[in-house]
Amino acid sequence: MRMRHHFPTKLVYAITLAAFLVGAGSATAQDADDDPVSIGDSGAGYIDTAVIGNNVRFRYDAAYDSNKPNRGEFIWAWTPPSGNGPGRAESRVDYQRFSSYVEWAPNDDFSVFVDAPLVLSNPTINDNTAGFGDLEAGFKVALCREPNTLVTFQMKGYFPTGDEKSGMGTGHVSLEPGLLFLHRQDWVTFEGELRHWISIDGTPNDQANVTRYGLGASSNLAPIGLPKITPVVEVVGWSFLDGRVRYISAEGIDVREDSGGDTIVNLKIGSRYKLTECSDVYVGYGRALTGDRLYQDIFRLELRHKF
């Protein structure tokens, strides 16, 4: 069942929280730090950061109620016989994802990265599975660098190292060019992304092209005596331009429909806690604001270390 009637109320909450962060920053304005933007300046928990630098990241996600996992072959491959995904259409999937990310930057304006995941999948109809997921790798290039602003081009590739029959991946290569930005304003940092996911050699007519976009704000609470805590609020969206989806409805009906035009918007809230000068931990929660969704709820725990 679509729940679009919840969208306005939740959007008001998101806007109110963002306005609070911005207003707090203006009320206690201080001179911006002239130091170059670094990994520690990024508070984002879900938006890909524009910051380029040597760092490692260990992340745990627990996502619940993915009701259309093979939508556009974005998470799962399409069902047989036309696709190589799990054998039966699905009504709900919960999953956990453990990932290890390494980024290496030979200079301030260029880096390469790789992200290796382990996935535990708990479907309702298909069997529970676990295994290595699809590998992610790519590079970043700084396009504009100012003392408090950074704009970065990112190219990310998704490679089918996971077993698509078990729901561990999509079964095809995808490329995702994107623009990322970060801007420090007083003690509030704004971050954003615009990325486009391009399926390559997936299931004809079922694979999709997906545009992803996000905007977030994090607040350094040092002026009020809390230098180690950085609250973060983000709004992230996905728009499916084409593709199809197959799923089992709440009434038990096997449904096939186009996914082109589906738009998903999530609100993400969380906080980073500084452990040392080089390490921090992020704890966050996300929830779908729209009836269309990749998942209803997601919890994230992340440890990040720069070197």
N, C-alpha and C positions, 0 to 999 in steps of 0.2 A: 504494500500500500504506500502510495506517495504521501509525504507529510509536508507539503510545501507551506502549509499554514503556519508552521513553526519558524519559517525563515525570517520574517520581519522582526520578531521579538529577539531572536538570537543575534541578528545583525545589529540591532540596537545595542545589545550587550557588548559586542565587539567594538563598535564605534565609540561607545562610552569609555571602555577601557583604554583604547588607543588615545582618546582625547585626554584622559587623565594623565597618561604618561607624558604627552606633549606639554600639557599645561603645567605639570610638575616641573618639567625641565625649564620652562620659561620663567616660572616663579622663582626658581633658585638658579638663575643663569650664572655661568662662570665662563671665563675665557676658555676656548677650545684648546685642547692639547695640540701643540705643534708637532709632536712626534709623528712619524709615518704610521699609517694604519697597519695594525698587526693582527695576528690570529686572535689574541685576547680581546680585541675590540668587537669581535663578532659575537653577538648573543643569540643568533638565530638557532633554533632547534630543528626546524623542518625545511626552511629555505636554504638552498645551496649558497654558501658564503662567497662573496667576491674576493675575499682576502686570499692572497697567495703566500704560502710559507710552508716550511717543513713542519709536519705534524702527523700524529697518529691518532686514530679514533676507534674506540670500541663501543658498539651500540647494540642495545636490545630493544626490540619492538614487540608489543603484544597487541594485535589487531583483532577486532571482534565484529562478526556479522557482515562479512562480505557476501552480499546476496547475488551478485552477478560477476563471479571472478573471471569469466572468459570474455567479458566485454571488450571488444576490439583487440583481443589477444594482448592486453596490457599487463595482466597478471598471470593468467593461465592461457594455454593454447586451446584452440577450438576442439570440440569433441569429435570422435571418429563418426563416420568414416572419412569425412573431408579433412579433418585435422588430426593431430597426434596427441591431443590432451587427454585428461582423465576420461574414462570410458563412459561415464554417465553425466547428464546435465545435473547441476547442483542447485540447492536451495539456500545454503549458508555454509560459509567457511570461516573458521577462526584460525589464526596462524601466529606463530612466533618466529622472529627473525633475529639471528645473531650475526653481526657483520664486523669485519675488521678493515679499516681504511688507512691507507698510507699515502701521503702526499710529499713529494720531494721537489724542492725549488732550487735550481742551480743559481738563480738570481731573483731579484725582487719582482720581475715582470713575467716570469714564466714558470710553470710547474707541470708535473705529470702526476697522475694518481691512479690508484687501483682500489677497488672495494670488493671484498670476497665475503659472501653470505652463506650461512647455514640456516635452513628453513625447516620448521616443524609445522605441518599442516593438519588441521582437524576438521575435515568436511562432515556434513550431515549424511550424505548419500554415498559418496565414494569412501574408500578406505583411508584411515590415517596414514600419513607418510612422513618421512624425514630424509633430508639429504642436502647436498650442496646445491645452492641456487645459481642463478645466472650471474656471471662475473661482470662487473662494471669497471671501466677504465677510460681514461681520457687525459685532457690537458687543459690548462688555463693560460690565457694571455691577457695582460693588463692593457686596456685601451686608453684609459685616462687615469692618471694618478695625481692627486693633490693632497695637501696635508690632512684634510678631513674627508676626502671623497675618493672613491675608487670605483671604476667601471671595468668589468672584466668580461672577456669572451670565453666561454667554456664549450668544449666539445666532449661529449660523453658517449661512449659506446656500450651497448648491452650485448653480451655474448652468451649463446645458449649452452652453458656448461651444466645447467640443471636438467634433470630428467622430466621432460614435459608431460610424460604419461602419468607421472606421480604428482603433478601440480607444483613441481619445483621451479618451473620457468615457462617461458613463452614458446620455446622451440625455434626461435628465429633471431637474427641479428636486428638490432635497432640502433639508430643514431639519433643523438639529441643535441643539436646546437642551441646555445642559449646566451643571453646577456644577464649579468649579475651586477648589482650595485650596492654600495654601502656609503652612507653619509653620516658623519658625526655632527650633531647640533647641540651645543651646550652639553648636558649630561644625558641626552637621548641619542641613540644610534638607530637610524633607519636602514633597513635592508630590503632588497627586492630581487625578483627574478622574472625572466620571461624566457621560457624554453619551449622547443617544439620537438616532439618525439615522433620519429619517422620509422615505421615498420619496413623491414626489408626481407623479402622472401618468406613472408608468413602465409597463412591460409588465404587464398584469393577471396575477395569480397568480405571476409570476416575480420581481417586485420584492420587496424585504424591508424590514423594520424591524430596525435593528441597535442594540444597546446596547453602548457602549464604556466601559471602566473601566480605570483605571491608578493605580499607586502607585510613587513613586520617592523616592530619597534621594541627596543630594549632600553632599559634605564639603569644607568650607573648610580647607585644610591650612596656613593661616597659622601656627597654634600650633607646628607642627613645622618652620617655616622655608621653606614652599613656598606663598607667598601668591598666586601666579598660577595654580595648578593646582587644579581642582575635579573630582575623579572623581565619576561619576554611575552609579547602577544603577536600572533601572526594570523593572517588570513591567506589561505592557499586554495587555488582553483584549478580544475582541469576541464577542458572543452574537447569533446570527441568530435572530430570533423567527419568521420565516416565509420565504416565497419558494422558489425552485427554482434548480437548477444543472444545466448541461449541459456535459459534457467528454468527452474521449477518454481512456480508461483506458490503463494501461501495456500491456494486452493488445490495444489497438487497437479497443476496443469503444466505441461512441457511447452514453454513459450519461446518462440524465435522472433526477434524484431531487430530493426536497425538501431545502431547506437549513435549514428550521426546526429548531432544536435544536443546530445546529453551533456549537461554541465553540472559539475560537482564542486561544491564550495565547503571548505572545512575551516573551523576556528581552532587554533592551537594556542594554548597557554602553558607557560612553564617558567622555570627560573634556572639560571646558572649560579653555581657556588664555586668560588675560587679556592682551590686547595693549596696551591703554591703559586709562585710567579709564572710557572710554566704549565700548570695543570688546572683543569676545572671539571666539574661534573654538571650535567644538565638533567633535569627531571621535568617531563612535560606530559600533557594530555591533549588529545585532539578529538573533535566530534564533528560529524557531518551536519551541515546546516540545511542541506537540500535533500529531497526525496531520493534522487539519484546519488549513489555513493560508491566509493571503493571499499569502505568499511564504515561501521557506525561509530565505533570508538577505537582509539589507539592510545597506548601508553608507551612512553619512550624514556629510556635511561641511557645516558651517554657519558663516557669518560674520554676527555681530550687532553692531549699532551703535545706541546710544541717543543721543537728541538733545533 
